[in-house]
Amino acid sequence: VVDGSVAEMWKTTQTPNSLLSSTAKEIVMSLQQPAVFCNMVGDWPALHWNVKYLSAVLDGKTIEFRIGSKTMDLVPQFETRCSYVKATLEEFLAWSSGQPSCLSGPFSCFEYSKYWAYADYKYIARIFEDKAEIFQVKWSDFGFPGRSGKESTLWIGSEGANTPCHLDSYGCNLVLQVQGRKKWHLFPPGDTSFLYPTRIPYEESSVFSKVNVAKPDLKRFPEFKNTTAHVVTLSPGQVPFLYELCELGSMFNCMQCLLKTACLAETFPKVLLVPRHWWHYVESIDPITISINSWIELDADHEARVEEAITRTLVCAIKSAESPGDEDIWLNPTEVEATSHEINLQYLNKAVSAYFKCQKANVSEQTRPSSTEAERVTSPSHKRRKKQVGWEPGGCKLLTHEFGSSTLKAEKFQKIPFGPHLIQVLPQPQETSSTGAVKSDYRDLLHENEGGHFGKLHCTRKQLAMSNDCETPANQMDSDGSPNASQTALSTNDLLDCLVNPHVISLVAQLLLERAGV
């Protein structure tokens, strides 16, 4: 225990109230481990939102809720296994509080004690349209000027509502918890093989895990025991953190200060950073939860869009060729339709075009004098169309980050600035119970700075390989990636030539043989 006066004096030595936006952006764009920003959003109007307030703003407008069972089994509760209803937030609030009026409403078939409801992936620009007060989400505080609620997504759920474990192919993710608590189970990219990835159900830019991480089937997925879970409970209020006091020992002549850290409690609004390609399973643990997030596009996404376009082409071609009698629901409800081969080739060509154009921009940027972030121009790209009536891609724009000086290098940091305003989410020790489930001690936040590590950077969950600033077709590229009319557009044979390359076929054969031998 540290003397209270010592702790108070330590706090008064901390002059910054929060990280600078430029520092926050460097962290977002460079840090390849999950962390929690504290005291960065204290003046955001969104902190005062609750379901009752949002219900009044929507004024009777219905939104779609995903309904799932609170009974947990060994199979992930994918969106293809859920029911769906359209309801107002007022009806959702009445149902979650057990009011009798729900006996005849849209939730009448779903007893609250047995089911959860989740209004997930709701683009604020789409559902609130011209409600300017809802757009006051200031991601500029994190170094992204111009990004607001129009580039954000809203999540409203009841207790037990969850998102199956998945990784996002694009970008990194900033998440603000507004109401209630959510528990995040995060796994590093290196755990991918232990999480048994699958593209069925298919959703562009989402790679799902076959494992229900809340109740893993270790007989079927034995390698899951090798994962390293990072668990954090994100809430609007209380968060414990560690102040480093070892350097203050001589100053205060206090024996207790010779300890490396002392635990103090503060109430700060918090934003979670989910870095590129980190797997995550998220569950609401309070009766009602509200979250806001924004996916930040990264330079590495240009190549990822090419990979996603190839994946879409293959999945749609193979699954669409199956007998219509098959009961396998392979397309996620968030996808509008199984796109045709011709459309998929267009996606692929646009992705390749965007990749080469941005590669050229990277080279050009490096030859120009550096400019400040305020002078830099960002350009919009479109999110993937959702299965929502009237939704158009242009309704929700995403700010892209150009190559060059926006690609922040790890060496800019001599040491990651972990401390009271940036809390590291460390691995959680695990043990296997007698039932085979992996348990965690769920100590939410450990904050000692271990030096950390940086990696490449990651963007939006629902985004397509299309961008207004990269419309030059692949057949108009020359050898250095600049637009030219000399190159032939990629065809099905071009794609097949790559797919049936002997090296690729060898790997696929190994994977198929491994699966056949299980």
C-alpha positions in Angstrom: 0.0 0.0 0.0 1.3 3.5 -0.9 0.6 6.4 1.4 -2.3 8.5 0.1 -0.3 11.8 0.1 2.5 10.2 -1.9 0.0 9.0 -4.4 -1.6 12.4 -4.7 1.7 14.1 -5.1 2.5 11.6 -7.9 -0.7 12.4 -9.7 0.0 16.1 -9.5 3.3 15.6 -11.3 1.4 14.3 -14.3 0.9 17.5 -16.3 -0.8 16.2 -19.5 -4.5 15.5 -19.1 -4.4 13.1 -22.0 -2.2 12.0 -24.9 -1.7 14.5 -27.7 -3.8 13.7 -30.8 -0.6 13.3 -32.9 0.8 10.9 -30.3 -2.4 9.0 -30.2 -2.4 8.6 -34.0 1.1 7.3 -34.0 0.1 4.7 -31.5 -3.1 3.7 -33.4 -1.1 3.4 -36.7 1.9 1.7 -35.2 1.0 -0.4 -32.1 0.5 -4.1 -32.8 -0.9 -5.1 -29.5 -4.3 -4.2 -27.9 -4.4 -1.2 -25.5 -6.9 1.1 -23.8 -6.8 4.8 -24.2 -7.9 6.7 -21.1 -9.1 10.3 -20.6 -9.1 11.0 -24.4 -12.9 11.5 -24.9 -14.1 13.2 -21.7 -16.0 16.0 -23.6 -17.7 13.7 -26.2 -21.5 14.1 -26.2 -21.8 10.4 -26.9 -20.7 9.6 -23.3 -24.2 10.8 -22.2 -26.1 8.5 -24.6 -28.3 5.7 -23.4 -31.0 3.6 -25.2 -33.8 5.9 -24.0 -32.2 8.9 -25.5 -31.4 7.2 -28.8 -34.9 5.9 -28.9 -36.2 9.5 -28.7 -33.9 10.6 -31.4 -35.0 7.8 -33.7 -38.6 8.7 -32.9 -40.2 5.3 -33.7 -37.9 4.2 -36.5 -37.3 0.5 -36.6 -33.9 -1.2 -36.8 -33.0 -4.8 -37.2 -32.0 -6.9 -34.2 -30.2 -10.2 -34.3 -31.6 -12.8 -31.9 -29.5 -15.5 -30.3 -29.9 -18.1 -27.6 -28.3 -17.6 -24.2 -27.8 -21.4 -24.1 -24.2 -21.9 -25.0 -23.1 -24.9 -27.1 -19.9 -26.0 -28.7 -20.6 -24.5 -32.0 -20.2 -20.7 -32.5 -23.5 -18.9 -32.9 -22.8 -17.5 -36.3 -25.2 -14.9 -37.8 -26.5 -17.6 -40.1 -27.8 -19.5 -37.0 -29.7 -16.5 -35.6 -33.2 -15.1 -36.0 -33.9 -11.5 -36.9 -36.6 -9.0 -36.0 -37.3 -5.4 -36.8 -38.2 -3.3 -33.8 -37.9 0.2 -32.3 -35.5 0.9 -29.5 -38.5 1.6 -27.3 -39.7 -2.0 -27.9 -36.2 -3.3 -27.2 -36.0 -1.4 -24.0 -39.4 -2.7 -22.9 -38.4 -6.3 -23.8 -35.1 -6.1 -21.9 -36.9 -4.8 -18.8 -39.6 -7.5 -18.9 -42.6 -5.2 -19.5 -45.9 -7.0 -20.3 -46.3 -5.0 -23.6 -43.7 -7.3 -25.2 -46.1 -10.2 -25.2 -47.5 -9.0 -28.5 -44.6 -7.1 -29.9 -41.7 -8.1 -32.3 -39.9 -9.8 -29.4 -42.9 -11.8 -28.3 -41.4 -15.1 -29.5 -38.2 -14.6 -27.6 -38.2 -14.9 -23.8 -35.7 -12.5 -22.3 -34.3 -15.1 -19.9 -33.5 -17.4 -22.9 -32.5 -15.1 -25.7 -30.4 -12.0 -26.4 -30.9 -9.3 -28.9 -28.2 -7.3 -30.8 -28.5 -4.3 -33.1 -25.0 -4.7 -34.5 -23.1 -3.0 -37.3 -25.5 -0.1 -37.5 -23.9 2.7 -39.5 -24.7 5.9 -37.7 -24.9 7.8 -41.0 -27.5 5.3 -42.2 -29.9 5.0 -39.3 -29.7 8.6 -38.0 -29.4 10.3 -41.4 -29.6 14.1 -40.7 -29.5 14.0 -36.9 -26.5 16.2 -36.6 -26.2 15.8 -32.8 -25.4 12.1 -33.2 -22.5 12.8 -35.5 -20.5 14.5 -32.8 -18.1 11.7 -32.3 -14.7 13.4 -32.5 -12.1 10.9 -33.7 -10.0 13.9 -34.5 -8.9 13.7 -30.8 -7.0 10.6 -32.0 -5.4 12.4 -34.9 -8.0 11.7 -37.6 -9.5 15.2 -38.5 -12.8 15.1 -40.2 -13.7 11.6 -38.9 -17.0 11.7 -36.9 -20.1 9.7 -36.3 -20.6 9.6 -40.0 -17.7 7.2 -40.2 -18.7 5.2 -37.1 -20.8 2.2 -36.3 -23.3 1.7 -33.4 -23.8 -1.5 -31.4 -26.8 -1.9 -29.0 -27.2 -5.2 -27.3 -28.7 -7.0 -24.3 -26.9 -9.3 -21.8 -25.3 -12.2 -23.6 -25.3 -10.6 -27.1 -22.1 -11.5 -28.8 -20.0 -11.4 -31.9 -18.5 -14.7 -33.0 -14.7 -14.9 -32.8 -13.2 -13.4 -36.0 -10.5 -11.3 -37.4 -11.0 -8.3 -39.8 -9.0 -8.4 -43.0 -8.8 -4.7 -43.1 -7.6 -1.9 -40.8 -7.5 -1.4 -37.1 -10.5 -0.7 -34.8 -11.2 2.0 -32.2 -14.0 1.2 -29.8 -15.8 3.5 -27.3 -18.0 1.9 -24.6 -21.0 4.2 -24.0 -23.3 2.2 -21.8 -22.9 -1.1 -19.9 -19.9 -3.4 -20.1 -18.5 -5.7 -22.8 -15.9 -8.4 -22.3 -13.3 -8.7 -25.1 -11.3 -11.8 -25.7 -8.5 -11.0 -28.1 -6.0 -13.3 -29.7 -2.8 -12.3 -31.6 -2.4 -12.9 -35.3 0.1 -15.7 -34.5 -2.7 -17.7 -33.0 -4.5 -18.0 -36.3 -3.8 -21.7 -36.9 -5.0 -22.5 -33.3 -8.3 -20.8 -34.0 -9.2 -23.0 -37.0 -10.1 -20.2 -39.5 -12.9 -20.5 -41.9 -14.6 -18.4 -44.6 -17.9 -20.1 -44.2 -20.2 -18.3 -43.5 -18.7 -16.0 -46.1 -18.5 -12.3 -45.3 -16.2 -10.0 -47.2 -13.3 -9.0 -45.0 -14.2 -11.3 -42.0 -12.4 -14.5 -41.2 -14.3 -16.5 -38.6 -13.1 -19.1 -36.2 -14.7 -22.5 -36.0 -14.1 -22.5 -32.2 -16.7 -21.2 -29.8 -14.1 -19.5 -27.6 -16.6 -19.1 -24.7 -17.1 -22.9 -24.7 -14.4 -24.5 -26.8 -14.6 -28.1 -28.0 -11.1 -29.2 -27.3 -11.7 -32.7 -28.7 -12.5 -31.3 -32.1 -10.1 -28.3 -31.9 -7.3 -29.4 -29.6 -4.8 -26.7 -30.8 -7.1 -24.1 -29.3 -5.4 -24.8 -25.9 -2.2 -23.2 -27.4 -3.9 -19.8 -27.9 -2.9 -16.7 -25.8 -6.0 -14.8 -24.8 -5.8 -11.1 -23.9 -9.0 -10.3 -22.0 -10.3 -6.9 -21.1 -13.7 -5.7 -19.8 -14.5 -2.4 -21.4 -16.8 -0.1 -19.5 -17.8 3.6 -19.5 -16.4 4.2 -16.1 -14.0 2.6 -13.6 -10.7 1.2 -14.8 -7.7 0.3 -12.6 -4.3 1.2 -13.8 -0.7 1.1 -12.4 1.4 4.2 -11.8 5.1 3.5 -11.9 6.6 4.9 -8.7 10.0 3.3 -8.5 11.7 6.5 -9.7 10.0 8.5 -7.0 11.3 6.5 -4.1 14.3 8.8 -3.3 12.1 11.9 -3.9 9.6 11.0 -1.2 11.9 8.9 1.0 9.1 6.4 1.2 10.0 2.7 1.5 6.7 1.7 -0.1 7.7 3.6 -3.2 10.5 1.3 -3.8 7.9 -1.1 -5.2 7.7 -0.9 -9.0 4.1 0.1 -9.2 1.2 1.0 -7.0 -2.5 0.4 -7.9 -4.8 3.4 -7.9 -8.3 3.7 -9.3 -9.5 6.5 -11.6 -12.6 7.0 -13.6 -11.8 7.7 -17.2 -13.8 7.2 -20.4 -11.9 4.5 -22.4 -11.3 3.6 -26.0 -10.0 0.2 -26.9 -7.5 -0.2 -29.8 -7.9 -3.5 -31.6 -4.8 -3.8 -33.9 -4.6 -5.2 -37.3 -5.5 -8.9 -37.7 -6.2 -9.5 -34.0 -8.9 -12.1 -33.4 -11.7 -11.0 -31.1 -14.8 -12.5 -29.4 -17.0 -9.8 -27.8 -19.9 -10.4 -25.3 -22.2 -8.0 -23.6 -22.2 -8.7 -19.8 -24.7 -6.0 -18.7 -28.5 -5.9 -19.3 -28.0 -3.2 -22.0 -24.8 -2.1 -23.7 -24.0 0.6 -26.3 -20.7 0.8 -28.2 -19.4 3.0 -30.9 -16.5 2.1 -33.2 -14.6 3.3 -36.2 -12.4 1.2 -38.5 -9.2 3.0 -39.5 -8.0 2.1 -42.9 -4.3 1.2 -43.2 -1.8 1.0 -46.1 -1.6 -2.8 -45.8 -5.3 -2.9 -46.8 -4.5 -2.4 -50.4 -2.9 -5.8 -50.7 -5.5 -7.3 -48.4 -8.3 -6.2 -50.8 -6.6 -8.2 -53.6 -6.6 -11.3 -51.3 -10.3 -10.6 -50.4 -11.3 -10.3 -54.1 -9.6 -13.6 -54.9 -11.4 -15.2 -51.9 -14.7 -13.8 -53.0 -14.3 -15.1 -56.5 -13.4 -18.6 -55.4 -16.0 -18.9 -52.6 -18.9 -17.6 -54.8 -17.9 -19.7 -57.8 -17.5 -23.0 -55.8 -20.4 -22.5 -53.4 -22.8 -21.2 -56.1 -22.1 -24.4 -58.2 -23.3 -26.6 -55.4 -26.7 -28.3 -55.7 -29.6 -25.9 -54.7 -30.8 -28.7 -52.4 -27.9 -28.3 -50.1 -28.9 -26.9 -46.7 -25.5 -25.3 -46.1 -26.2 -21.5 -45.5 -22.8 -20.2 -46.6 -23.5 -16.5 -47.2 -23.6 -14.3 -44.1 -26.8 -12.2 -43.8 -24.6 -9.1 -43.9 -23.8 -9.9 -47.6 -26.4 -8.6 -50.0 -26.0 -11.5 -52.5 -23.7 -14.1 -54.0 -22.1 -11.8 -56.6 -21.6 -13.1 -60.2 -18.2 -14.2 -61.6 -18.2 -11.1 -63.9 -18.8 -8.8 -60.9 -16.1 -10.5 -58.9 -13.6 -10.1 -61.6 -14.4 -6.4 -61.7 -13.7 -6.3 -57.9 -10.4 -8.1 -58.4 -9.3 -5.7 -61.2 -10.3 -2.7 -59.1 -8.3 -4.1 -56.1 -5.3 -4.6 -58.3 -5.6 -1.2 -59.8 -5.9 0.4 -56.4 -2.8 -1.5 -55.1 -0.6 -0.3 -57.9 -1.9 3.2 -57.9 -1.2 3.5 -54.2 2.2 1.9 -54.6 3.0 4.6 -57.1 1.7 7.3 -54.7 4.0 5.9 -52.0 7.0 6.4 -54.2 5.9 9.9 -55.1 5.2 10.8 -51.5 8.7 9.8 -50.5 10.2 12.3 -53.1 8.1 15.2 -51.9 8.9 17.4 -48.9 7.0 16.2 -45.8 3.8 18.1 -44.8 1.9 18.3 -41.6 -1.1 16.1 -41.0 -3.4 19.1 -41.2 -2.2 19.7 -44.7 -2.7 16.1 -45.8 -5.7 15.3 -48.0 -7.7 12.1 -47.3 -10.0 10.6 -49.8 -13.1 8.5 -49.3 -13.6 4.8 -50.0 -16.7 2.9 -49.7 -17.8 0.3 -47.2 -19.4 -2.9 -48.4 -23.1 -2.7 -49.0 -25.1 -4.1 -46.2 -28.4 -6.0 -46.4 -30.4 -2.9 -45.5 -33.1 -1.4 -47.6 -32.0 1.8 -49.3 -28.4 1.5 -48.1 -25.8 2.8 -50.6 -22.1 2.6 -50.2 -21.6 6.3 -50.5 -23.7 6.9 -47.4 -20.8 6.0 -45.1 -17.3 7.1 -46.2 -14.0 6.0 -44.7 -11.0 8.2 -44.6 -8.0 6.6 -46.2 -4.4 7.2 -45.2 -1.9 7.7 -48.0 1.3 5.9 -48.2 4.5 7.7 -47.2 4.7 9.8 -44.0 1.3 8.4 -42.9 2.9 5.0 -42.6 4.3 5.5 -39.2 7.4 3.5 -38.3 8.0 1.7 -35.1 11.3 3.4 -34.6 9.5 6.7 -34.0 8.9 5.4 -30.5 11.9 4.8 -28.3 9.5 3.3 -25.8 5.8 2.8 -26.0 4.2 5.5 -23.7 2.2 3.1 -21.5 1.0 4.8 -18.4 -2.1 6.3 -16.9 -3.4 7.4 -20.4 -2.5 4.2 -22.3 -3.0 0.8 -20.7 -1.6 -2.3 -22.2 -3.8 -5.4 -22.4 -1.6 -8.2 -21.5 -2.0 -12.0 -22.0 -4.1 -13.8 -19.4 -3.0 -17.0 -17.8 -5.2 -20.0 -18.7 -5.9 -23.4 -17.3 -8.0 -26.2 -18.6 -10.9 -27.3 -16.5 -12.1 -30.9 -16.1 -14.9 -30.2 -18.6 -12.3 -29.3 -21.3 -13.1 -25.6 -21.4 -10.4 -23.1 -21.2 -10.7 -20.8 -18.2 -9.1 -17.4 -17.6 -8.7 -15.5 -14.4 -10.1 -12.5 -16.2 -7.9 -9.9 -14.6 -9.1 -7.2 -17.0 -6.1 -4.9 -17.3 -2.4 -5.4 -16.4 -0.5 -2.3 -17.0 3.2 -2.8 -16.5 5.2 -1.8 -19.5 7.0 -4.7 -20.9 8.4 -2.7 -23.8 5.8 -4.0 -26.2 6.3 -4.6 -29.9 5.2 -3.0 -33.1 4.0 -4.5 -36.3 2.3 -3.6 -39.5 -1.0 -1.9 -39.3 -4.7 -3.1 -40.0 -9.2 -1.2 -41.5 -13.0 -1.7 -41.8 -14.8 -4.9 -41.2 -17.3 -4.4 -44.0 -15.4 -2.8 -46.8 -15.0 -3.6 -50.5 -12.0 -3.2 -52.8 -13.5 -0.1 -54.4 -12.3 3.5 -53.9 -13.2 6.7 -55.7 -9.6 7.6 -56.0 -8.5 4.3 -57.5 -10.8 3.8 -60.4 -8.1 3.1 -63.1 -8.7 -0.4 -64.4 -5.8 -2.9 -64.2 -5.6 -3.0 -68.0 -4.3 0.6 -67.8 -1.2 0.0 -65.8 2.4 -0.1 -67.1 5.4 -1.9 -65.5 6.0 0.7 -62.8 2.3 0.7 -61.7 1.3 3.9 -63.4 -1.8 4.1 -65.6 -1.3 2.7 -69.1 -3.4 1.1 -71.7 -0.8 -1.6 -72.6 -1.8 -4.3 -70.0 -4.6 -6.8 -70.5 -7.3 -7.0 -67.8 -7.1 -10.0 -65.5 -9.3 -12.9 -66.7 -10.5 -16.1 -65.1 -7.6 -17.9 -66.7 -5.1 -15.4 -65.1 -6.7 -16.1 -61.8 -6.6 -19.8 -62.4 -3.0 -19.7 -63.5 -2.1 -18.3 -60.1 -4.4 -20.6 -58.2 -3.1 -23.8 -59.9 0.5 -22.7 -59.6 2.4 -25.9 -58.5 3.5 -24.2 -55.2 -0.1 -23.3 -54.4 -1.4 -26.7 -55.4 1.1 -28.4 -53.2 0.0 -26.4 -50.2 -3.7 -26.9 -50.9 -3.0 -30.7 -51.3 -1.3 -30.8 -47.9 -4.2 -28.9 -46.2 -6.8 -31.2 -47.9 -4.8 -34.3 -46.9 -4.5 -33.1 -43.3 -8.3 -32.5 -43.2 -9.1 -35.8 -44.8 -6.9 -37.5 -42.2 -8.7 -36.0 -39.2 
